[in-house]
Amino acid sequence: MNKYATIDSTQFPLILVRFTGEKATDENFPLYLQEVEAAYDRKNKIGILFDATEATLPGLKYQKMQAQWLKDHKSLMQNYCAGTTYVIPNLVIRNVLKGIFALQNQPVPYTVCGNMGEAEEWLRDLIDQS
């Protein structure tokens, strides 16, 4: 099974989630959600940078799964996530993110940036303030 995303915590408290370009499947998408949840295991404030440069369009089923994950983990995020930032050069993928947030509001501050440097700077400032 090819991963939908990789999670890198080597720059903790900044967590980098990088979408691989693989299509979402019933095997890799739940694994991705489990790995994002595991990023909270330290119970310290984190900031998550989602790099969707290589992301593929997830089907509606997976968009709903992501929205449900946000709903189910709202308090976890509010307690331990300073914020999230997204690097999404593809307009269609940006609209998918808006659709997910229409199903379930993002419970922490977030922004969409044009490049990794801008995204990391915004997120590190937010982490420093928390």
N, CA, C and O atoms as a Tinker XYZ file with bonds, in Angstrom:
   520  protein
     1  N      0.832000   -1.184000    0.000000    73     2
     2  CA     0.000000    0.000000    0.000000    64     1     3
     3  C      0.879000    1.250000    0.000000    63     2     4     5
     4  O      1.800000    1.371000    0.808000    81     3
     5  N      0.592000    2.163000   -0.899000    73     3     6
     6  CA     1.304000    3.431000   -0.932000    64     5     7
     7  C      0.603000    4.431000   -0.018000    63     6     8     9
     8  O     -0.625000    4.501000    0.030000    81     7
     9  N      1.413000    5.201000    0.704000    73     7    10
    10  CA     0.870000    6.164000    1.667000    64     9    11
    11  C      0.197000    7.336000    0.958000    63    10    12    13
    12  O      0.648000    7.790000   -0.094000    81    11
    13  N     -0.886000    7.811000    1.556000    73    11    14
    14  CA    -1.576000    9.009000    1.089000    64    13    15
    15  C     -0.790000   10.256000    1.495000    63    14    16    17
    16  O     -0.740000   11.243000    0.762000    81    15
    17  N     -0.174000   10.188000    2.685000    73    15    18
    18  CA     0.606000   11.316000    3.192000    64    17    19
    19  C      1.691000   10.788000    4.116000    63    18    20    21
    20  O      1.578000    9.693000    4.667000    81    19
    21  N      2.743000   11.580000    4.279000    73    19    22
    22  CA     3.775000   11.275000    5.258000    64    21    23
    23  C      3.727000   12.328000    6.351000    63    22    24    25
    24  O      3.431000   13.494000    6.091000    81    23
    25  N      4.017000   11.913000    7.565000    73    23    26
    26  CA     4.000000   12.821000    8.696000    64    25    27
    27  C      5.433000   12.901000    9.231000    63    26    28    29
    28  O      6.039000   11.879000    9.552000    81    27
    29  N      5.967000   14.121000    9.324000    73    27    30
    30  CA     7.343000   14.340000    9.768000    64    29    31
    31  C      7.316000   15.248000   11.001000    63    30    32    33
    32  O      6.883000   16.398000   10.925000    81    31
    33  N      7.781000   14.723000   12.131000    73    31    34
    34  CA     7.803000   15.511000   13.366000    64    33    35
    35  C      9.225000   15.865000   13.797000    63    34    36    37
    36  O      9.447000   16.199000   14.961000    81    35
    37  N     10.187000   15.798000   12.883000    73    35    38
    38  CA    11.580000   16.080000   13.237000    64    37    39
    39  C     11.804000   17.546000   13.596000    63    38    40    41
    40  O     12.822000   17.876000   14.205000    81    39
    41  N     10.876000   18.435000   13.233000    73    39    42
    42  CA    10.995000   19.857000   13.571000    64    41    43
    43  C     10.007000   20.231000   14.679000    63    42    44    45
    44  O      9.575000   21.380000   14.769000    81    43
    45  N      9.651000   19.249000   15.524000    73    43    46
    46  CA     8.688000   19.454000   16.596000    64    45    47
    47  C      8.984000   20.757000   17.333000    63    46    48    49
    48  O     10.137000   21.015000   17.676000    81    47
    49  N      7.973000   21.578000   17.584000    73    47    50
    50  CA     6.540000   21.357000   17.567000    64    49    51
    51  C      5.864000   21.595000   16.207000    63    50    52    53
    52  O      4.637000   21.553000   16.109000    81    51
    53  N      6.655000   21.842000   15.173000    73    51    54
    54  CA     6.075000   21.944000   13.832000    64    53    55
    55  C      5.986000   20.531000   13.254000    63    54    56    57
    56  O      6.979000   19.806000   13.198000    81    55
    57  N      4.795000   20.159000   12.831000    73    55    58
    58  CA     4.550000   18.850000   12.236000    64    57    59
    59  C      4.291000   19.079000   10.744000    63    58    60    61
    60  O      3.438000   19.887000   10.374000    81    59
    61  N      5.017000   18.378000    9.906000    73    59    62
    62  CA     4.848000   18.509000    8.458000    64    61    63
    63  C      4.088000   17.298000    7.928000    63    62    64    65
    64  O      4.536000   16.159000    8.059000    81    63
    65  N      2.933000   17.566000    7.327000    73    63    66
    66  CA     2.153000   16.531000    6.664000    64    65    67
    67  C      2.277000   16.795000    5.167000    63    66    68    69
    68  O      1.810000   17.817000    4.663000    81    67
    69  N      2.907000   15.870000    4.475000    73    67    70
    70  CA     3.142000   16.049000    3.041000    64    69    71
    71  C      2.361000   14.992000    2.273000    63    70    72    73
    72  O      2.596000   13.795000    2.432000    81    71
    73  N      1.421000   15.450000    1.430000    73    71    74
    74  CA     0.634000   14.541000    0.612000    64    73    75
    75  C      1.513000   14.021000   -0.521000    63    74    76    77
    76  O      2.248000   14.776000   -1.157000    81    75
    77  N      1.419000   12.714000   -0.757000    73    75    78
    78  CA     2.365000   12.043000   -1.648000    64    77    79
    79  C      1.977000   12.074000   -3.118000    63    78    80    81
    80  O      2.814000   11.816000   -3.983000    81    79
    81  N      0.729000   12.383000   -3.410000    73    79    82
    82  CA     0.248000   12.305000   -4.780000    64    81    83
    83  C     -0.523000   11.027000   -5.047000    63    82    84    85
    84  O     -1.108000   10.863000   -6.117000    81    83
    85  N     -0.527000   10.115000   -4.071000    73    83    86
    86  CA    -1.310000    8.886000   -4.195000    64    85    87
    87  C     -2.792000    9.199000   -4.031000    63    86    88    89
    88  O     -3.162000   10.094000   -3.271000    81    87
    89  N     -3.632000    8.465000   -4.739000    73    87    90
    90  CA    -5.069000    8.612000   -4.575000    64    89    91
    91  C     -5.480000    8.060000   -3.218000    63    90    92    93
    92  O     -4.898000    7.095000   -2.725000    81    91
    93  N     -6.501000    8.691000   -2.614000    73    91    94
    94  CA    -7.054000    8.204000   -1.352000    64    93    95
    95  C     -7.733000    6.864000   -1.588000    63    94    96    97
    96  O     -8.446000    6.677000   -2.574000    81    95
    97  N     -7.495000    5.924000   -0.657000    73    95    98
    98  CA    -8.134000    4.606000   -0.719000    64    97    99
    99  C     -8.692000    4.270000    0.662000    63    98   100   101
   100  O     -8.438000    4.973000    1.640000    81    99
   101  N     -9.453000    3.186000    0.720000    73    99   102
   102  CA   -10.002000    2.737000    1.996000    64   101   103
   103  C     -8.913000    2.250000    2.946000    63   102   104   105
   104  O     -9.159000    2.112000    4.144000    81   103
   105  N     -7.729000    1.991000    2.436000    73   103   106
   106  CA    -6.620000    1.574000    3.278000    64   105   107
   107  C     -5.741000    2.750000    3.692000    63   106   108   109
   108  O     -5.436000    2.904000    4.875000    81   107
   109  N     -5.328000    3.588000    2.723000    73   107   110
   110  CA    -4.349000    4.618000    3.059000    64   109   111
   111  C     -4.957000    5.860000    3.712000    63   110   112   113
   112  O     -4.265000    6.544000    4.466000    81   111
   113  N     -6.217000    6.172000    3.450000    73   111   114
   114  CA    -6.784000    7.392000    4.031000    64   113   115
   115  C     -7.011000    7.260000    5.542000    63   114   116   117
   116  O     -6.648000    8.173000    6.284000    81   115
   117  N     -7.599000    6.154000    6.023000    73   115   118
   118  CA    -7.717000    6.004000    7.482000    64   117   119
   119  C     -6.347000    5.973000    8.174000    63   118   120   121
   120  O     -6.204000    6.482000    9.285000    81   119
   121  N     -5.346000    5.380000    7.524000    73   119   122
   122  CA    -3.998000    5.375000    8.085000    64   121   123
   123  C     -3.467000    6.804000    8.216000    63   122   124   125
   124  O     -2.878000    7.157000    9.238000    81   123
   125  N     -3.671000    7.616000    7.197000    73   123   126
   126  CA    -3.282000    9.033000    7.249000    64   125   127
   127  C     -3.937000    9.719000    8.449000    63   126   128   129
   128  O     -3.263000   10.434000    9.190000    81   127
   129  N     -5.239000    9.510000    8.650000    73   127   130
   130  CA    -5.933000   10.147000    9.766000    64   129   131
   131  C     -5.386000    9.658000   11.110000    63   130   132   133
   132  O     -5.255000   10.445000   12.047000    81   131
   133  N     -5.069000    8.373000   11.208000    73   131   134
   134  CA    -4.492000    7.822000   12.442000    64   133   135
   135  C     -3.121000    8.439000   12.720000    63   134   136   137
   136  O     -2.788000    8.740000   13.867000    81   135
   137  N     -2.340000    8.623000   11.674000    73   135   138
   138  CA    -1.003000    9.191000   11.853000    64   137   139
   139  C     -1.061000   10.664000   12.240000    63   138   140   141
   140  O     -0.228000   11.134000   13.015000    81   139
   141  N     -2.036000   11.394000   11.707000    73   139   142
   142  CA    -2.217000   12.789000   12.135000    64   141   143
   143  C     -2.602000   12.810000   13.615000    63   142   144   145
   144  O     -2.074000   13.614000   14.383000    81   143
   145  N     -3.517000   11.933000   14.013000    73   143   146
   146  CA    -3.912000   11.872000   15.418000    64   145   147
   147  C     -2.712000   11.560000   16.315000    63   146   148   149
   148  O     -2.589000   12.125000   17.402000    81   147
   149  N     -1.838000   10.674000   15.873000    73   147   150
   150  CA    -0.659000   10.302000   16.655000    64   149   151
   151  C      0.293000   11.481000   16.856000    63   150   152   153
   152  O      1.086000   11.467000   17.797000    81   151
   153  N      0.235000   12.484000   16.008000    73   151   154
   154  CA     1.079000   13.673000   16.159000    64   153   155
   155  C      0.766000   14.418000   17.450000    63   154   156   157
   156  O      1.575000   15.219000   17.920000    81   155
   157  N     -0.402000   14.157000   18.024000    73   155   158
   158  CA    -0.816000   14.806000   19.272000    64   157   159
   159  C     -0.394000   14.020000   20.510000    63   158   160   161
   160  O     -0.657000   14.466000   21.627000    81   159
   161  N      0.246000   12.876000   20.352000    73   159   162
   162  CA     0.540000   11.985000   21.472000    64   161   163
   163  C      1.378000   12.621000   22.571000    63   162   164   165
   164  O      1.252000   12.232000   23.732000    81   163
   165  N      2.223000   13.579000   22.244000    73   163   166
   166  CA     3.081000   14.201000   23.265000    64   165   167
   167  C      2.294000   15.128000   24.191000    63   166   168   169
   168  O      2.785000   15.504000   25.255000    81   167
   169  N      1.090000   15.494000   23.795000    73   167   170
   170  CA     0.228000   16.386000   24.587000    64   169   171
   171  C      0.899000   17.742000   24.827000    63   170   172   173
   172  O      0.717000   18.357000   25.878000    81   171
   173  N      1.676000   18.198000   23.839000    73   171   174
   174  CA     2.268000   19.533000   23.829000    64   173   175
   175  C      1.663000   20.311000   22.676000    63   174   176   177
   176  O      1.116000   19.724000   21.742000    81   175
   177  N      1.760000   21.640000   22.739000    73   175   178
   178  CA     1.274000   22.462000   21.632000    64   177   179
   179  C      2.060000   22.160000   20.375000    63   178   180   181
   180  O      3.288000   22.072000   20.392000    81   179
   181  N      1.333000   22.003000   19.288000    73   179   182
   182  CA     1.952000   21.767000   17.986000    64   181   183
   183  C      1.340000   22.707000   16.959000    63   182   184   185
   184  O      0.300000   23.320000   17.199000    81   183
   185  N      1.985000   22.806000   15.839000    73   183   186
   186  CA     1.450000   23.463000   14.663000    64   185   187
   187  C      1.631000   22.508000   13.502000    63   186   188   189
   188  O      2.675000   21.868000   13.371000    81   187
   189  N      0.615000   22.411000   12.659000    73   187   190
   190  CA     0.685000   21.441000   11.569000    64   189   191
   191  C      0.692000   22.168000   10.232000    63   190   192   193
   192  O     -0.178000   22.990000    9.943000    81   191
   193  N      1.698000   21.843000    9.427000    73   191   194
   194  CA     1.829000   22.394000    8.080000    64   193   195
   195  C      1.476000   21.275000    7.099000    63   194   196   197
   196  O      2.149000   20.246000    7.043000    81   195
   197  N      0.422000   21.493000    6.336000    73   195   198
   198  CA    -0.008000   20.533000    5.322000    64   197   199
   199  C      0.527000   20.989000    3.973000    63   198   200   201
   200  O      0.135000   22.039000    3.465000    81   199
   201  N      1.417000   20.203000    3.399000    73   199   202
   202  CA     1.956000   20.499000    2.073000    64   201   203
   203  C      1.165000   19.690000    1.048000    63   202   204   205
   204  O      1.380000   18.490000    0.878000    81   203
   205  N      0.249000   20.376000    0.372000    73   203   206
   206  CA    -0.606000   19.716000   -0.616000    64   205   207
   207  C     -0.126000   19.965000   -2.040000    63   206   208   209
   208  O     -0.912000   19.874000   -2.983000    81   207
   209  N      1.157000   20.277000   -2.205000    73   207   210
   210  CA     1.713000   20.537000   -3.525000    64   209   211
   211  C      1.482000   19.358000   -4.469000    63   210   212   213
   212  O      1.192000   19.551000   -5.649000    81   211
   213  N      1.611000   18.135000   -3.945000    73   211   214
   214  CA     1.453000   16.936000   -4.770000    64   213   215
   215  C      0.101000   16.243000   -4.559000    63   214   216   217
   216  O     -0.116000   15.146000   -5.072000    81   215
   217  N     -0.790000   16.865000   -3.820000    73   215   218
   218  CA    -2.059000   16.213000   -3.462000    64   217   219
   219  C     -2.929000   15.941000   -4.687000    63   218   220   221
   220  O     -2.946000   16.702000   -5.654000    81   219
   221  N     -3.642000   14.833000   -4.604000    73   219   222
   222  CA    -4.653000   14.509000   -5.602000    64   221   223
   223  C     -6.019000   14.821000   -5.008000    63   222   224   225
   224  O     -6.174000   14.944000   -3.793000    81   223
   225  N     -6.985000   14.943000   -5.870000    73   223   226
   226  CA    -8.337000   15.282000   -5.437000    64   225   227
   227  C     -8.960000   14.088000   -4.709000    63   226   228   229
   228  O     -9.189000   13.043000   -5.319000    81   227
   229  N     -9.240000   14.237000   -3.389000    73   227   230
   230  CA    -9.874000   13.120000   -2.685000    64   229   231
   231  C    -11.358000   13.054000   -3.015000    63   230   232   233
   232  O    -12.012000   14.086000   -3.162000    81   231
   233  N    -11.885000   11.848000   -3.130000    73   231   234
   234  CA   -13.301000   11.673000   -3.399000    64   233   235
   235  C    -14.149000   12.217000   -2.261000    63   234   236   237
   236  O    -13.650000   12.441000   -1.158000    81   235
   237  N    -15.416000   12.426000   -2.528000    73   235   238
   238  CA   -16.338000   12.982000   -1.542000    64   237   239
   239  C    -16.361000   12.141000   -0.268000    63   238   240   241
   240  O    -16.448000   12.688000    0.832000    81   239
   241  N    -16.283000   10.836000   -0.405000    73   239   242
   242  CA   -16.265000    9.930000    0.750000    64   241   243
   243  C    -15.120000   10.312000    1.700000    63   242   244   245
   244  O    -15.307000   10.343000    2.916000    81   243
   245  N    -13.955000   10.596000    1.151000    73   243   246
   246  CA   -12.787000   10.909000    1.967000    64   245   247
   247  C    -12.851000   12.340000    2.502000    63   246   248   249
   248  O    -12.345000   12.620000    3.589000    81   247
   249  N    -13.466000   13.236000    1.749000    73   247   250
   250  CA   -13.689000   14.585000    2.255000    64   249   251
   251  C    -14.593000   14.533000    3.484000    63   250   252   253
   252  O    -14.362000   15.246000    4.462000    81   251
   253  N    -15.615000   13.693000    3.431000    73   251   254
   254  CA   -16.523000   13.534000    4.575000    64   253   255
   255  C    -15.793000   12.890000    5.751000    63   254   256   257
   256  O    -16.024000   13.261000    6.902000    81   255
   257  N    -14.923000   11.938000    5.471000    73   255   258
   258  CA   -14.136000   11.316000    6.545000    64   257   259
   259  C    -13.252000   12.356000    7.231000    63   258   260   261
   260  O    -13.126000   12.361000    8.455000    81   259
   261  N    -12.640000   13.239000    6.434000    73   259   262
   262  CA   -11.793000   14.287000    7.000000    64   261   263
   263  C    -12.628000   15.229000    7.855000    63   262   264   265
   264  O    -12.214000   15.598000    8.954000    81   263
   265  N    -13.794000   15.620000    7.363000    73   263   266
   266  CA   -14.680000   16.504000    8.129000    64   265   267
   267  C    -15.105000   15.836000    9.437000    63   266   268   269
   268  O    -15.142000   16.489000   10.480000    81   267
   269  N    -15.422000   14.555000    9.392000    73   267   270
   270  CA   -15.808000   13.831000   10.606000    64   269   271
   271  C    -14.649000   13.747000   11.577000    63   270   272   273
   272  O    -14.851000   13.843000   12.787000    81   271
   273  N    -13.430000   13.570000   11.070000    73   271   274
   274  CA   -12.248000   13.540000   11.926000    64   273   275
   275  C    -12.107000   14.871000   12.654000    63   274   276   277
   276  O    -11.827000   14.897000   13.852000    81   275
   277  N    -12.300000   15.979000   11.935000    73   275   278
   278  CA   -12.224000   17.301000   12.570000    64   277   279
   279  C    -13.266000   17.422000   13.680000    63   278   280   281
   280  O    -12.967000   17.920000   14.765000    81   279
   281  N    -14.457000   16.977000   13.412000    73   279   282
   282  CA   -15.532000   17.035000   14.415000    64   281   283
   283  C    -15.179000   16.183000   15.629000    63   282   284   285
   284  O    -15.300000   16.637000   16.767000    81   283
   285  N    -14.744000   14.950000   15.386000    73   283   286
   286  CA   -14.434000   14.015000   16.466000    64   285   287
   287  C    -13.235000   14.452000   17.307000    63   286   288   289
   288  O    -13.140000   14.097000   18.482000    81   287
   289  N    -12.322000   15.217000   16.714000    73   287   290
   290  CA   -11.083000   15.595000   17.398000    64   289   291
   291  C    -11.010000   17.094000   17.703000    63   290   292   293
   292  O     -9.928000   17.639000   17.923000    81   291
   293  N    -12.148000   17.739000   17.713000    73   291   294
   294  CA   -12.205000   19.188000   17.943000    64   293   295
   295  C    -11.523000   19.586000   19.251000    63   294   296   297
   296  O    -10.690000   20.492000   19.257000    81   295
   297  N    -11.858000   18.933000   20.343000    73   295   298
   298  CA   -11.276000   19.330000   21.632000    64   297   299
   299  C     -9.782000   19.027000   21.673000    63   298   300   301
   300  O     -9.018000   19.812000   22.234000    81   299
   301  N     -9.346000   17.908000   21.095000    73   299   302
   302  CA    -7.926000   17.596000   21.028000    64   301   303
   303  C     -7.180000   18.707000   20.301000    63   302   304   305
   304  O     -6.137000   19.172000   20.760000    81   303
   305  N     -7.715000   19.121000   19.179000    73   303   306
   306  CA    -7.073000   20.185000   18.402000    64   305   307
   307  C     -7.066000   21.502000   19.178000    63   306   308   309
   308  O     -6.049000   22.194000   19.217000    81   307
   309  N     -8.188000   21.845000   19.789000    73   307   310
   310  CA    -8.253000   23.110000   20.521000    64   309   311
   311  C     -7.278000   23.130000   21.695000    63   310   312   313
   312  O     -6.733000   24.180000   22.033000    81   311
   313  N     -7.059000   21.975000   22.313000    73   311   314
   314  CA    -6.158000   21.913000   23.461000    64   313   315
   315  C     -4.689000   21.898000   23.072000    63   314   316   317
   316  O     -3.856000   22.437000   23.800000    81   315
   317  N     -4.350000   21.286000   21.927000    73   315   318
   318  CA    -2.941000   21.048000   21.626000    64   317   319
   319  C     -2.447000   21.589000   20.284000    63   318   320   321
   320  O     -1.251000   21.500000   20.005000    81   319
   321  N     -3.304000   22.134000   19.462000    73   319   322
   322  CA    -2.866000   22.644000   18.159000    64   321   323
   323  C     -2.964000   24.162000   18.124000    63   322   324   325
   324  O     -4.053000   24.725000   18.236000    81   323
   325  N     -1.817000   24.820000   17.967000    73   323   326
   326  CA    -1.806000   26.277000   17.872000    64   325   327
   327  C     -2.470000   26.737000   16.579000    63   326   328   329
   328  O     -3.089000   27.800000   16.536000    81   327
   329  N     -2.339000   25.931000   15.525000    73   327   330
   330  CA    -2.935000   26.277000   14.240000    64   329   331
   331  C     -2.419000   25.381000   13.147000    63   330   332   333
   332  O     -1.501000   24.586000   13.348000    81   331
   333  N     -3.020000   25.523000   11.993000    73   331   334
   334  CA    -2.616000   24.759000   10.822000    64   333   335
   335  C     -2.449000   25.704000    9.644000    63   334   336   337
   336  O     -3.132000   26.723000    9.535000    81   335
   337  N     -1.540000   25.346000    8.781000    73   335   338
   338  CA    -1.358000   26.095000    7.551000    64   337   339
   339  C     -1.280000   25.108000    6.397000    63   338   340   341
   340  O     -0.835000   23.971000    6.557000    81   339
   341  N     -1.711000   25.555000    5.263000    73   339   342
   342  CA    -1.821000   24.700000    4.085000    64   341   343
   343  C     -1.085000   25.353000    2.922000    63   342   344   345
   344  O     -1.272000   26.539000    2.651000    81   343
   345  N     -0.255000   24.585000    2.239000    73   343   346
   346  CA     0.346000   25.021000    0.980000    64   345   347
   347  C     -0.390000   24.256000   -0.108000    63   346   348   349
   348  O     -0.216000   23.048000   -0.273000    81   347
   349  N     -1.224000   24.995000   -0.851000    73   347   350
   350  CA    -2.086000   24.366000   -1.860000    64   349   351
   351  C     -2.037000   25.197000   -3.137000    63   350   352   353
   352  O     -2.820000   26.135000   -3.289000    81   351
   353  N     -1.127000   24.869000   -4.059000    73   351   354
   354  CA    -1.054000   25.636000   -5.296000    64   353   355
   355  C     -2.222000   25.371000   -6.251000    63   354   356   357
   356  O     -2.519000   26.207000   -7.105000    81   355
   357  N     -2.882000   24.228000   -6.116000    73   355   358
   358  CA    -3.956000   23.833000   -7.027000    64   357   359
   359  C     -5.298000   24.410000   -6.564000    63   358   360   361
   360  O     -5.742000   24.137000   -5.449000    81   359
   361  N     -5.939000   25.204000   -7.419000    73   359   362
   362  CA    -7.204000   25.855000   -7.074000    64   361   363
   363  C     -8.302000   24.842000   -6.760000    63   362   364   365
   364  O     -9.106000   25.066000   -5.855000    81   363
   365  N     -8.347000   23.746000   -7.485000    73   363   366
   366  CA    -9.370000   22.722000   -7.236000    64   365   367
   367  C     -9.200000   22.142000   -5.835000    63   366   368   369
   368  O    -10.179000   21.964000   -5.111000    81   367
   369  N     -7.962000   21.847000   -5.454000    73   367   370
   370  CA    -7.700000   21.300000   -4.122000    64   369   371
   371  C     -8.034000   22.343000   -3.047000    63   370   372   373
   372  O     -8.536000   21.990000   -1.980000    81   371
   373  N     -7.759000   23.615000   -3.321000    73   371   374
   374  CA    -8.156000   24.668000   -2.366000    64   373   375
   375  C     -9.664000   24.666000   -2.155000    63   374   376   377
   376  O    -10.141000   24.824000   -1.031000    81   375
   377  N    -10.408000   24.487000   -3.232000    73   375   378
   378  CA   -11.859000   24.447000   -3.113000    64   377   379
   379  C    -12.329000   23.218000   -2.347000    63   378   380   381
   380  O    -13.340000   23.279000   -1.648000    81   379
   381  N    -11.616000   22.109000   -2.468000    73   379   382
   382  CA   -11.945000   20.922000   -1.672000    64   381   383
   383  C    -11.779000   21.239000   -0.187000    63   382   384   385
   384  O    -12.620000   20.854000    0.626000    81   383
   385  N    -10.703000   21.936000    0.169000    73   383   386
   386  CA   -10.497000   22.318000    1.563000    64   385   387
   387  C    -11.664000   23.175000    2.052000    63   386   388   389
   388  O    -12.165000   22.971000    3.158000    81   387
   389  N    -12.089000   24.118000    1.242000    73   387   390
   390  CA   -13.249000   24.939000    1.617000    64   389   391
   391  C    -14.486000   24.071000    1.815000    63   390   392   393
   392  O    -15.279000   24.313000    2.725000    81   391
   393  N    -14.647000   23.069000    0.971000    73   391   394
   394  CA   -15.780000   22.164000    1.094000    64   393   395
   395  C    -15.741000   21.363000    2.387000    63   394   396   397
   396  O    -16.765000   21.182000    3.047000    81   395
   397  N    -14.558000   20.887000    2.744000    73   395   398
   398  CA   -14.401000   20.151000    4.002000    64   397   399
   399  C    -14.759000   21.061000    5.174000    63   398   400   401
   400  O    -15.462000   20.647000    6.097000    81   399
   401  N    -14.274000   22.301000    5.133000    73   399   402
   402  CA   -14.565000   23.228000    6.225000    64   401   403
   403  C    -16.027000   23.671000    6.223000    63   402   404   405
   404  O    -16.537000   24.117000    7.250000    81   403
   405  N    -16.703000   23.552000    5.084000    73   403   406
   406  CA   -18.145000   23.825000    5.058000    64   405   407
   407  C    -18.900000   22.703000    5.775000    63   406   408   409
   408  O    -19.929000   22.946000    6.405000    81   407
   409  N    -18.385000   21.476000    5.674000    73   407   410
   410  CA   -18.994000   20.349000    6.382000    64   409   411
   411  C    -18.703000   20.415000    7.882000    63   410   412   413
   412  O    -19.554000   20.084000    8.707000    81   411
   413  N    -17.493000   20.846000    8.219000    73   411   414
   414  CA   -17.078000   20.945000    9.621000    64   413   415
   415  C    -16.051000   22.060000    9.740000    63   414   416   417
   416  O    -15.003000   22.015000    9.095000    81   415
   417  N    -16.345000   23.056000   10.560000    73   415   418
   418  CA   -15.419000   24.168000   10.736000    64   417   419
   419  C    -14.077000   23.701000   11.261000    63   418   420   421
   420  O    -13.995000   22.764000   12.054000    81   419
   421  N    -13.038000   24.359000   10.813000    73   419   422
   422  CA   -11.695000   24.120000   11.337000    64   421   423
   423  C    -11.669000   24.710000   12.749000    63   422   424   425
   424  O    -11.924000   25.904000   12.906000    81   423
   425  N    -11.368000   23.908000   13.788000    73   423   426
   426  CA   -11.483000   24.392000   15.160000    64   425   427
   427  C    -10.301000   25.211000   15.677000    63   426   428   429
   428  O    -10.330000   25.674000   16.817000    81   427
   429  N     -9.271000   25.397000   14.866000    73   427   430
   430  CA    -8.109000   26.198000   15.270000    64   429   431
   431  C     -7.784000   27.185000   14.147000    63   430   432   433
   432  O     -8.235000   27.011000   13.015000    81   431
   433  N     -6.999000   28.225000   14.461000    73   431   434
   434  CA    -6.621000   29.171000   13.406000    64   433   435
   435  C     -5.921000   28.459000   12.252000    63   434   436   437
   436  O     -5.175000   27.501000   12.456000    81   435
   437  N     -6.175000   28.944000   11.032000    73   435   438
   438  CA    -5.519000   28.355000    9.866000    64   437   439
   439  C     -5.364000   29.410000    8.789000    63   438   440   441
   440  O     -6.010000   30.458000    8.811000    81   439
   441  N     -4.490000   29.102000    7.850000    73   439   442
   442  CA    -4.321000   29.936000    6.671000    64   441   443
   443  C     -3.867000   29.055000    5.513000    63   442   444   445
   444  O     -3.354000   27.953000    5.710000    81   443
   445  N     -4.068000   29.562000    4.311000    73   443   446
   446  CA    -3.575000   28.909000    3.101000    64   445   447
   447  C     -2.494000   29.812000    2.534000    63   446   448   449
   448  O     -2.727000   30.998000    2.303000    81   447
   449  N     -1.306000   29.250000    2.308000    73   447   450
   450  CA    -0.164000   30.030000    1.837000    64   449   451
   451  C      0.263000   29.571000    0.447000    63   450   452   453
   452  O     -0.090000   28.482000   -0.004000    81   451
   453  N      1.019000   30.417000   -0.207000    73   451   454
   454  CA     1.470000   30.119000   -1.556000    64   453   455
   455  C      2.741000   29.302000   -1.633000    63   454   456   457
   456  O      3.033000   28.704000   -2.668000    81   455
   457  N      3.514000   29.268000   -0.531000    73   455   458
   458  CA     4.771000   28.516000   -0.559000    64   457   459
   459  C      5.140000   28.048000    0.849000    63   458   460   461
   460  O      4.574000   28.514000    1.838000    81   459
   461  N      6.083000   27.136000    0.924000    73   459   462
   462  CA     6.478000   26.538000    2.193000    64   461   463
   463  C      7.093000   27.546000    3.161000    63   462   464   465
   464  O      6.815000   27.497000    4.359000    81   463
   465  N      7.919000   28.455000    2.661000    73   463   466
   466  CA     8.548000   29.439000    3.534000    64   465   467
   467  C      7.528000   30.313000    4.237000    63   466   468   469
   468  O      7.604000   30.523000    5.448000    81   467
   469  N      6.584000   30.814000    3.482000    73   467   470
   470  CA     5.514000   31.644000    4.041000    64   469   471
   471  C      4.690000   30.846000    5.056000    63   470   472   473
   472  O      4.351000   31.353000    6.125000    81   471
   473  N      4.375000   29.611000    4.717000    73   471   474
   474  CA     3.561000   28.768000    5.595000    64   473   475
   475  C      4.289000   28.486000    6.906000    63   474   476   477
   476  O      3.703000   28.580000    7.984000    81   475
   477  N      5.565000   28.142000    6.805000    73   475   478
   478  CA     6.334000   27.831000    8.009000    64   477   479
   479  C      6.483000   29.063000    8.893000    63   478   480   481
   480  O      6.369000   28.960000   10.114000    81   479
   481  N      6.733000   30.213000    8.304000    73   479   482
   482  CA     6.880000   31.449000    9.078000    64   481   483
   483  C      5.590000   31.775000    9.824000    63   482   484   485
   484  O      5.625000   32.105000   11.009000    81   483
   485  N      4.446000   31.685000    9.134000    73   483   486
   486  CA     3.151000   31.971000    9.766000    64   485   487
   487  C      2.917000   31.021000   10.933000    63   486   488   489
   488  O      2.485000   31.437000   12.007000    81   487
   489  N      3.202000   29.758000   10.716000    73   487   490
   490  CA     2.938000   28.743000   11.734000    64   489   491
   491  C      3.875000   28.882000   12.926000    63   490   492   493
   492  O      3.435000   28.751000   14.068000    81   491
   493  N      5.149000   29.143000   12.688000    73   491   494
   494  CA     6.095000   29.301000   13.805000    64   493   495
   495  C      5.737000   30.524000   14.650000    63   494   496   497
   496  O      5.860000   30.478000   15.874000    81   495
   497  N      5.301000   31.605000   14.025000    73   495   498
   498  CA     4.841000   32.776000   14.774000    64   497   499
   499  C      3.653000   32.402000   15.659000    63   498   500   501
   500  O      3.591000   32.812000   16.818000    81   499
   501  N      2.730000   31.641000   15.132000    73   499   502
   502  CA     1.545000   31.217000   15.881000    64   501   503
   503  C      1.940000   30.307000   17.045000    63   502   504   505
   504  O      1.414000   30.457000   18.148000    81   503
   505  N      2.849000   29.377000   16.816000    73   503   506
   506  CA     3.306000   28.488000   17.874000    64   505   507
   507  C      3.978000   29.306000   18.982000    63   506   508   509
   508  O      3.750000   29.060000   20.166000    81   507
   509  N      4.809000   30.282000   18.589000    73   507   510
   510  CA     5.513000   31.114000   19.567000    64   509   511
   511  C      4.550000   31.918000   20.432000    63   510   512   513
   512  O      4.852000   32.200000   21.591000    81   511
   513  N      3.407000   32.287000   19.890000    73   511   514
   514  CA     2.417000   33.074000   20.630000    64   513   515
   515  C      1.589000   32.227000   21.582000    63   514   516   517
   516  O      0.948000   32.759000   22.487000    81   515
   517  N      1.597000   30.905000   21.385000    73   515   518
   518  CA     0.725000   30.058000   22.215000    64   517   519
   519  C      1.419000   29.578000   23.484000    63   518   520
   520  O      0.818000   28.858000   24.282000    81   519
